[in-house]
């Protein structure tokens, strides 16, 4: 009977996988590849911490969605009584989410297209990127949460399979890999630490997870399923990020990696075409999943904070994700690459909004309305610790950009 229950819970994996689809994109692959090539296995402990931190916050977001039947945006709007503060928060969230995700949407489509271009050398990258945007439009226009969830979950498993298999094709030094999970603060590049944490703990995923969990699970008794989904899915996402660092550290030491596609090219002379093609497929899957989730998260967050119905088939909801995708396509056609200015603005926006959203999430999770489902002492202590890191992340990001 217990096995049947576990099988049933495993079949319920979904919203957590959507979060993984959102945070593992071309940007994450670039940061992890560059870190591995430059610092070897020494920062694997940072990814372990980032994965645990993500699980802590995303579990709160999922619990909030299931218990209140509302996303984080709706909860913030409902629980802030001051009109002035509510207006300020709404402007910050909408501006940061919109501007940031338009920039990332451009990078997602470009990065994913660069990956598959290895297999389609005669097709322009911009054309592939536009096709990815059209695929995202078709999927989101269906208005079916179940269909979108299954599609993204399948892509996450494809992505995980390709990077994990590529890892085991490498000649691994397990002693050094294990040593990399032991925290060391001597001669640490803190900007790389900030980058690894920042690509994993993503503020708009709090909106995405709370809203998707509210749609997926209708009863408080489903919280166990939601927790298992969060731990397994995000744990798998963390393993994928770690695999990218390990592959890069093992095969690309000393090589300068400036884009996710550089990892594929660097592996070709070392592991052969097969491994290079695997990475290309993984990069395309990462780009496509993020191309779908960035506009979806923008729609959820914007509708929630502005008090607009989150019906995926409504004109307002569709208009928001449509704007994000079209703007991404526009910048690809105009610049043929990710616009540096927008990426910088997106980094500033995310640096500011991450601790702010973490504070509001903690506030909502301790609200009396949640009753017995409020945060307990252990959850609050863990949340406060992660919140402190996000504030440091905010300061470091702003200093780096300035």
Protein Blocks (a to p, Z undefined) as FASTA:
>chain_A
ZZmmmmmmmmmgcklmmmmmmmmcfklmmmmmmmmmmnommlmmmmmmmmmmmmmmmmmm
mmmmmmnopafklmmmmmpmblklmmmmmmmmmmmmmmmmmmmmmmmmmmmmmmmmmmmm
mbcfklmmmmmmmmmmmmmmnopaklmmmmmmmmmmmmmmmmmmmmmmpccdfklmmmmm
pccfehiafklmmmmmmmmmcfklmmmmmmmmmmmpmbfklmmmmmmmmmmmmmmmmmmm
mmmmmmmmmmmgoiacfbfklmmmmmmmmnojklmmmmmmmmmmmmmmmmmmmmmmmmmm
mmmmnopafbfkbmklmmmmmmmmmmmmmmmmmnopacfklmmmmmmmmmmmmmmmmmmm
mmmmmgfklmmmmccfklmmmmmmmmmmmmmmmmmmmmmmZZ
